[in-house]
């Protein structure tokens, strides 16, 4: 929720792409889906945007497949 001071000027796309398994396409799709500009600095995110990103990136919210009987 509160980034280190050194990361506040990083663009959101750079922050996400620095994570394992996050390439440019995944990053672009994620940010577009959440209405956040790729070059928006991390330190300028609104509280709503931070809450949204935290909830979207929360590993406990991982999507699970549900079996459907045919």
C-alpha positions, 0 to 999 in steps of 0.5 A: 500500500505504501511503496518505498521512497525509491520506487515512488517515481517508477512507472507502474509498468516497470514495477510490474515487469520487474516481477517474475513472470510479468512481461509487457503483454501481461502488464499492459492487459492488467493495467488496462483492465484496471484503468491505470496508465502504464507510465503513471508513477507508483507514488501518484496512485490514488487510494482507490487505485492502490486498494484495487491493485492490492486486491487484484494482486492478492494471491489468496484471490487466485482463480480456481477452476470449477468442475462442471458436470455435463 
